[in-house]
Amino acid sequence: MSKTFYITTPIYYVNAHPHIGHAYTTIACDTIARRHRMLGDDTWFLTGTDEHGQKIERAAQAAGKTPQQFTDEVSAEFRALWQRMGLTHDDFIRTTSDRHKQGVQAFGARSATTDSSTRAPTPANTASPTSSTSTVSAPAIPAPIADAPPKPSAKKTTTSSSPPFRTS
């Protein structure tokens, strides 16, 4: 049974129009997805837009639109650009779509029923019953290995007495 190769771009923030940075990361993911498909791997390439936040609300206000109207337009620009570029994503998700909201709710429900001792620390599962705030500790960073081999020197040494370039 073949494993599926999953790759995703960032979900792009839609407070402004698509730019070269968006195209760069999407082209990079598309290239990797195409390679995996050529190798015969079952591949799933996801991209999309993040449509929540104060910056989006402010950008919509400045454009004289509601946040939903604004995100609909900018998200459509992303989709049109990816189509014009011939990119091969399998799915385009919007954080305002019903299926995304349902997926997040289902994930939250599954997470709430999972034994808290097997989950990563979050404010929800680390707060003490008597405190009004919670603290999440970062994982400890392992110390370097004492007997690790030394890193190679950046300097190149030559054993020849002649310079490494032609002088005449």
C-alpha positions as CSV (number, residue, x, y, z in Angstrom):
1,M,0.0,0.0,0.0
2,S,1.4,3.4,-1.1
3,K,1.6,6.2,1.4
4,T,0.2,9.6,0.3
5,F,2.7,12.5,0.0
6,Y,1.1,15.6,1.4
7,I,2.4,19.1,0.7
8,T,0.9,22.5,1.4
9,T,1.7,26.1,0.9
10,P,1.1,28.6,3.7
11,I,-2.5,29.6,3.7
12,Y,-2.1,33.1,2.4
13,Y,-3.4,36.1,4.3
14,V,-5.7,38.1,2.1
15,N,-5.3,41.6,3.4
16,A,-3.5,42.5,0.1
17,H,-3.2,41.2,-3.5
18,P,-1.0,38.2,-4.4
19,H,2.6,39.0,-4.9
20,I,5.9,37.4,-5.9
21,G,6.4,35.8,-2.5
22,H,3.1,34.0,-2.8
23,A,4.0,32.8,-6.3
24,Y,7.4,31.6,-5.2
25,T,6.2,29.4,-2.4
26,T,3.4,28.0,-4.5
27,I,5.7,27.3,-7.4
28,A,8.1,25.5,-5.1
29,C,5.3,23.3,-3.7
30,D,3.9,22.7,-7.2
31,T,7.4,21.6,-8.4
32,I,7.7,19.1,-5.5
33,A,4.2,17.8,-6.0
34,R,4.8,17.3,-9.7
35,R,8.0,15.3,-8.9
36,H,6.2,13.0,-6.5
37,R,3.4,12.4,-9.0
38,M,6.1,11.6,-11.7
39,L,7.6,9.1,-9.3
40,G,4.2,7.5,-9.0
41,D,3.5,8.7,-5.5
42,D,-0.1,9.3,-4.4
43,T,0.2,13.1,-3.9
44,W,-2.1,15.7,-2.3
45,F,-1.2,19.4,-2.8
46,L,-3.1,21.9,-0.8
47,T,-3.2,25.7,-0.9
48,G,-5.6,28.4,0.2
49,T,-6.3,31.6,2.0
50,D,-6.6,32.7,5.6
51,E,-9.5,35.1,5.8
52,H,-9.7,36.2,9.5
53,G,-8.1,39.0,11.4
54,Q,-8.0,42.7,12.2
55,K,-5.7,43.5,9.2
56,I,-8.3,42.0,6.9
57,E,-11.1,44.0,8.6
58,R,-9.1,47.2,8.2
59,A,-8.2,46.5,4.6
60,A,-11.8,45.8,3.8
61,Q,-12.8,49.0,5.5
62,A,-10.2,51.0,3.6
63,A,-11.6,49.5,0.3
64,G,-15.2,50.4,1.3
65,K,-16.3,46.7,1.5
66,T,-17.4,44.2,4.0
67,P,-14.8,41.8,5.2
68,Q,-16.5,38.9,3.3
69,Q,-16.8,40.9,0.1
70,F,-13.1,41.8,0.3
71,T,-11.9,38.3,1.1
72,D,-14.1,36.9,-1.7
73,E,-12.4,39.2,-4.2
74,V,-8.8,38.7,-3.0
75,S,-9.2,35.0,-2.6
76,A,-10.5,34.8,-6.2
77,E,-7.4,36.7,-7.3
78,F,-5.2,33.9,-5.7
79,R,-7.2,31.2,-7.5
80,A,-7.1,33.0,-10.8
81,L,-3.4,33.5,-10.5
82,W,-2.7,29.8,-9.7
83,Q,-4.9,28.8,-12.7
84,R,-3.1,31.3,-15.0
85,M,0.2,29.9,-13.9
86,G,-0.9,26.3,-14.5
87,L,-0.3,25.1,-11.0
88,T,-1.6,21.7,-10.0
89,H,-3.0,22.0,-6.5
90,D,-5.6,19.3,-5.6
91,D,-7.5,21.6,-3.3
92,F,-7.9,25.3,-2.5
93,I,-9.2,25.9,1.1
94,R,-10.6,29.1,2.5
95,T,-10.8,29.6,6.2
96,T,-14.2,31.2,5.8
97,S,-15.7,28.1,3.9
98,D,-18.2,25.9,5.6
99,R,-16.2,22.8,5.1
100,H,-13.2,24.4,6.8
101,K,-15.3,25.5,9.7
102,Q,-16.7,22.0,10.0
103,G,-13.3,20.4,9.8
104,V,-11.9,22.7,12.6
105,Q,-14.9,21.9,14.8
106,A,-14.5,18.2,14.2
107,F,-10.7,18.4,15.0
108,G,-11.5,20.4,18.2
109,A,-14.1,17.8,19.2
110,R,-11.6,14.9,18.7
111,S,-8.9,16.8,20.5
112,A,-11.2,17.5,23.5
113,T,-11.9,13.8,23.8
114,T,-8.2,12.7,23.6
115,D,-6.4,11.9,26.8
116,S,-4.8,15.2,27.8
117,S,-1.6,13.3,28.9
118,T,-0.9,12.5,25.2
119,R,-1.5,16.0,23.8
120,A,0.9,18.8,23.5
121,P,0.6,21.4,26.3
122,T,-1.9,24.2,25.5
123,P,-3.4,26.9,27.7
124,A,-6.6,24.8,27.9
125,N,-4.9,21.7,29.3
126,T,-2.2,23.3,31.5
127,A,-4.2,25.8,33.5
128,S,-4.5,24.9,37.2
129,P,-8.1,25.0,38.6
130,T,-7.2,27.8,41.0
131,S,-5.4,30.1,38.6
132,S,-6.9,32.6,36.2
133,T,-3.9,32.3,33.8
134,S,-1.9,29.4,32.4
135,T,1.6,28.9,31.4
136,V,2.9,26.7,28.7
137,S,6.6,25.6,29.0
138,A,8.7,25.3,25.9
139,P,10.3,21.9,25.4
140,A,13.9,21.6,26.6
141,I,16.5,22.0,23.9
142,P,19.0,19.1,24.0
143,A,22.6,19.9,24.7
144,P,25.1,19.4,21.9
145,I,26.7,16.0,21.8
146,A,30.0,16.1,23.6
147,D,31.8,13.7,21.3
148,A,30.5,15.0,18.0
149,P,33.1,15.3,15.3
150,P,34.5,18.8,14.8
151,K,32.9,20.9,12.0
152,P,35.1,21.1,8.9
153,S,37.1,24.3,8.6
154,A,35.9,26.9,6.1
155,K,39.4,27.7,5.1
156,K,40.9,25.8,2.1
157,T,44.5,24.8,2.4
158,T,46.7,24.1,-0.5
159,T,49.7,21.9,-0.5
160,S,51.1,23.3,-3.7
161,S,53.4,26.4,-3.7
162,S,51.7,27.8,-6.8
163,P,48.7,30.1,-6.5
164,P,45.3,28.6,-7.3
165,F,45.0,30.9,-10.3
166,R,47.0,31.7,-13.4
167,T,49.2,34.8,-13.1
168,S,50.5,35.0,-16.7
